[in-house]
Amino acid sequence: MSDYKFSKTFWDGKRYHSLDYELKKTFGMKLYKLSLNGGMTCPNRDGTLDTRGCIFCSNGGSGDFASPAYLSITDQIEDAKNLVSKKIPSNKKVKYIAYFQAFTNTYGPIDYLERIFKEAIEHPDIAVLSIATRPDCLDDDVIDLLKELNSIKPVWIELGLQTIHEDSAKWIRRGYKLSVFEDATRKLKTIDVNVIVHTILGLPNEAKSDMLKTMRYIGNLFTLGLVAGVKLQLLHILKGTQLGQLYMNKEISFNLSMNDYIDLVITCLEHLPRELVIHRVTGDGPKKLLLAPLWSSNKRLVLNTLHRTMKETDSWQGKHYT
């Protein structure tokens, strides 16, 4: 690991290697993410593995903020640009990340995948193509397509790991073993595609020590060059999911306060390598669906509290990493 000399301006004033910092360093500007919908399904929903989906997954398949799938990809990009335009000064030049988010975005006919991904990546305002998928949906044809796309513009593959613990994986109905995830990261390394790992913090059957084991595992993959970034996602309990039903029936509880979560995130960051890019430290589920934790709907408050607490406690990403 590099021997960093920290300063108040390091990582744009944050105490962790944020995605914003990395994008400004790489592209010279902030990039805005555009959520797109390729109209996919998932082997966990179409009967291949199951019909119920993962226990936490809403009917939108984590793409609740994306445009309707019946729109062309170009139209979706323009709609999404309009949505984020209020965040951008009118005189500022910007580029975007095309983010295929809903369900499993490499789970379809290869000619269809090629058409929608090329339509996105060839758009002049798109700087990065980001594709959320499952590690068991990366066959050789898909790998070849991703290699071709990556020669046009950078491609990121976002893999839903959630946890390294097999008991937890079965409980959330992930549908694949850890070895499948590891094989996928090795495949993607051969074509120089960056892998972003999704994890969930706050699963009811996991202690803090379990979550830290997942963090150390991801850190080890980073040192091997198999992953480039991570998303730390707070568990959201949503209406219309089996997890939501369990919560409503009082079969599970969620007692993690905002301060508890802040402490958990800080500890996770301290156990991750300093160079690993942190793409997310929380999340904001659709307010109309959110059952718990309700405090998570104020994302700005969560982030501000995290950053203030890290400065007050002099905490840094990688503080305890070896």
TANOR-V209106 format. One record per residue. N is the residue number from 1. RES is the residue in one letter. PHI is phi in whole degrees, 0 to 359 (NA if undefined). OMEGA is omega in radians with two decimals (999 if undefined). NEAR is the number of other C-alpha atoms within 12 Angstrom. Layout:
# TANOR-V209106
N/RES/PHI/OMEGA/NEAR
N/RES/PHI/OMEGA/NEAR
This chain:
# TANOR-V209106
1/M/NA/3.14/17
2/S/292/3.11/13
3/D/265/-3.06/12
4/Y/281/2.94/18
5/K/255/-3.03/11
6/F/284/3.02/22
7/S/214/-3.11/15
8/K/295/-3.12/14
9/T/262/-3.09/13
10/F/295/-3.09/19
11/W/52/-3.14/27
12/D/57/3.08/21
13/G/85/3.10/19
14/K/275/3.14/30
15/R/263/3.09/36
16/Y/215/-3.05/45
17/H/280/-3.02/36
18/S/285/3.07/32
19/L/297/3.13/32
20/D/304/3.14/25
21/Y/299/-3.09/27
22/E/296/-3.13/26
23/L/293/3.11/28
24/K/295/3.11/19
25/K/293/-3.05/17
26/T/278/-3.02/15
27/F/251/3.14/23
28/G/76/-3.13/15
29/M/198/3.03/20
30/K/284/3.04/26
31/L/254/3.14/32
32/Y/252/-3.07/34
33/K/272/3.11/35
34/L/248/-3.13/38
35/S/280/-3.10/36
36/L/241/-3.08/45
37/N/235/3.13/41
38/G/273/3.13/44
39/G/71/-3.09/30
40/M/279/2.90/33
41/T/241/-3.04/33
42/C/204/3.09/36
43/P/296/3.08/29
44/N/275/-3.12/29
45/R/235/-3.03/25
46/D/269/3.10/17
47/G/99/3.12/13
48/T/298/3.06/16
49/L/250/-3.06/17
50/D/195/3.06/18
51/T/243/-3.00/16
52/R/262/-3.06/27
53/G/76/3.04/32
54/C/295/-2.98/36
55/I/297/-3.08/34
56/F/260/-2.94/39
57/C/276/3.13/34
58/S/279/3.11/31
59/N/294/3.08/24
60/G/273/3.10/32
61/G/59/-3.12/35
62/S/70/3.10/37
63/G/248/-3.04/31
64/D/295/-3.11/27
65/F/260/-3.09/29
66/A/275/3.07/34
67/S/289/3.11/31
68/P/298/-3.08/23
69/A/290/-3.12/27
70/Y/287/3.06/15
71/L/283/3.04/19
72/S/295/3.12/21
73/I/299/3.11/35
74/T/299/3.11/30
75/D/295/3.09/23
76/Q/297/3.12/31
77/I/299/-3.13/41
78/E/295/3.08/26
79/D/298/-3.11/22
80/A/293/3.07/30
81/K/299/3.10/29
82/N/297/-3.13/19
83/L/295/-3.09/19
84/V/270/-3.04/23
85/S/298/-3.13/22
86/K/294/3.11/12
87/K/273/-2.94/16
88/I/246/3.04/19
89/P/303/-3.01/11
90/S/298/-3.09/11
91/N/263/-3.04/8
92/K/262/3.06/13
93/K/280/-3.10/16
94/V/224/2.97/26
95/K/232/-2.98/29
96/Y/225/2.98/35
97/I/255/3.04/37
98/A/277/-2.99/44
99/Y/246/3.02/41
100/F/277/-2.87/44
101/Q/249/-2.96/38
102/A/286/3.08/35
103/F/62/-2.99/40
104/T/249/-2.87/38
105/N/270/2.91/43
106/T/241/-3.08/41
107/Y/256/-3.14/34
108/G/186/3.11/27
109/P/301/-3.01/19
110/I/296/3.13/23
111/D/291/3.09/15
112/Y/291/3.11/20
113/L/300/3.13/31
114/E/299/-3.09/27
115/R/296/-3.06/20
116/I/286/-3.13/37
117/F/290/3.11/39
118/K/290/3.09/29
119/E/299/3.13/26
120/A/286/-2.99/39
121/I/288/-3.14/37
122/E/272/3.06/26
123/H/295/-3.02/25
124/P/296/-3.12/20
125/D/269/-3.11/26
126/I/268/3.13/34
127/A/257/-3.08/32
128/V/219/3.00/37
129/L/254/-3.14/43
130/S/242/-3.02/38
131/I/234/3.08/49
132/A/272/-3.11/40
133/T/203/3.09/40
134/R/256/3.14/41
135/P/292/3.12/41
136/D/269/3.13/34
137/C/235/-3.13/35
138/L/228/3.14/33
139/D/282/-3.01/23
140/D/297/3.12/18
141/D/297/3.12/20
142/V/293/3.12/32
143/I/300/3.12/31
144/D/297/3.12/22
145/L/295/3.14/29
146/L/298/3.09/38
147/K/297/3.12/27
148/E/296/3.14/21
149/L/297/-3.11/32
150/N/293/3.07/30
151/S/280/3.12/19
152/I/270/3.09/22
153/K/211/-3.12/30
154/P/301/3.10/30
155/V/242/3.00/38
156/W/248/3.00/38
157/I/247/-3.14/47
158/E/258/-3.06/40
159/L/254/-3.14/42
160/G/276/3.07/43
161/L/281/-3.14/45
162/Q/71/-3.10/45
163/T/199/3.06/42
164/I/267/-3.01/33
165/H/271/-3.02/30
166/E/297/3.11/22
167/D/297/3.10/20
168/S/295/-3.14/31
169/A/298/3.10/26
170/K/292/-3.10/19
171/W/295/3.12/23
172/I/273/3.13/31
173/R/62/-3.14/28
174/R/297/3.00/37
175/G/92/3.05/35
176/Y/209/3.14/33
177/K/273/-3.12/25
178/L/300/-3.14/29
179/S/298/3.11/17
180/V/293/3.07/23
181/F/299/-3.12/35
182/E/297/3.10/30
183/D/299/-3.13/23
184/A/296/3.14/37
185/T/296/3.11/38
186/R/292/3.08/25
187/K/300/-3.07/31
188/L/290/3.09/35
189/K/295/-3.11/27
190/T/295/3.13/20
191/I/249/3.06/27
192/D/59/3.06/27
193/V/263/3.13/36
194/N/289/3.10/37
195/V/253/3.05/43
196/I/250/-3.06/41
197/V/262/3.03/44
198/H/268/3.01/37
199/T/233/3.09/40
200/I/244/3.08/41
201/L/257/3.09/42
202/G/105/3.07/37
203/L/301/-2.99/32
204/P/302/-3.07/28
205/N/260/-3.13/23
206/E/241/3.02/26
207/A/275/3.12/18
208/K/304/-3.13/24
209/S/298/3.10/18
210/D/294/-3.13/26
211/M/294/3.12/34
212/L/292/3.04/32
213/K/296/3.07/23
214/T/297/3.12/34
215/M/297/-3.12/44
216/R/294/3.07/29
217/Y/299/3.12/31
218/I/297/3.09/43
219/G/301/3.12/36
220/N/293/3.09/23
221/L/296/3.10/28
222/F/297/-3.13/30
223/T/296/3.08/22
224/L/274/-3.13/17
225/G/78/-3.07/24
226/L/265/3.06/33
227/V/226/-3.10/39
228/A/244/-3.09/39
229/G/202/-3.12/38
230/V/216/2.98/45
231/K/247/3.03/37
232/L/265/-3.03/39
233/Q/252/3.00/32
234/L/296/3.05/39
235/L/297/3.02/38
236/H/252/3.07/37
237/I/261/-2.98/40
238/L/245/2.99/33
239/K/299/3.10/26
240/G/83/3.07/26
241/T/246/3.09/27
242/Q/294/3.08/25
243/L/299/3.10/34
244/G/297/3.12/29
245/Q/294/3.08/21
246/L/300/3.14/22
247/Y/293/-3.14/26
248/M/296/3.13/20
249/N/277/-3.14/11
250/K/63/3.07/11
251/E/276/2.99/13
252/I/225/3.07/18
253/S/231/3.07/22
254/F/224/-3.02/30
255/N/248/-3.09/19
256/L/282/3.09/26
257/S/281/3.11/18
258/M/298/3.14/29
259/N/295/3.06/21
260/D/299/-3.11/23
261/Y/293/3.09/33
262/I/303/3.12/32
263/D/299/-3.14/26
264/L/295/3.13/33
265/V/299/3.14/43
266/I/300/3.13/38
267/T/296/3.09/34
268/C/299/3.14/42
269/L/297/3.13/43
270/E/293/-3.14/31
271/H/258/3.09/32
272/L/249/3.14/41
273/P/302/-3.07/37
274/R/296/-3.09/35
275/E/280/-3.12/34
276/L/295/-3.10/42
277/V/280/-3.14/36
278/I/264/-3.09/41
279/H/277/-3.12/30
280/R/200/3.07/30
281/V/238/3.05/41
282/T/201/3.12/38
283/G/183/3.11/33
284/D/229/3.12/32
285/G/292/3.12/33
286/P/304/-3.05/29
287/K/299/-3.11/22
288/K/288/-3.14/17
289/L/253/-2.97/25
290/L/289/3.04/29
291/L/262/-3.12/29
292/A/195/-0.20/34
293/P/280/-3.06/33
294/L/293/3.13/27
295/W/296/-3.08/28
296/S/289/-3.13/32
297/S/291/3.08/25
298/N/263/-3.04/20
299/K/297/-3.14/23
300/R/300/3.13/16
301/L/296/-3.14/20
302/V/298/-3.11/30
303/L/294/3.13/27
304/N/298/3.13/19
305/T/293/3.10/26
306/L/300/-3.07/33
307/H/295/3.12/28
308/R/295/-3.11/21
309/T/294/3.13/27
310/M/297/3.12/27
311/K/290/-3.11/20
312/E/294/-3.10/13
313/T/263/-3.14/17
314/D/56/3.14/20
315/S/262/-3.12/28
316/W/225/2.97/38
317/Q/301/3.11/37
318/G/81/-3.07/31
319/K/302/-3.12/26
320/H/252/-3.05/21
321/Y/282/3.06/27
322/T/228/999/17
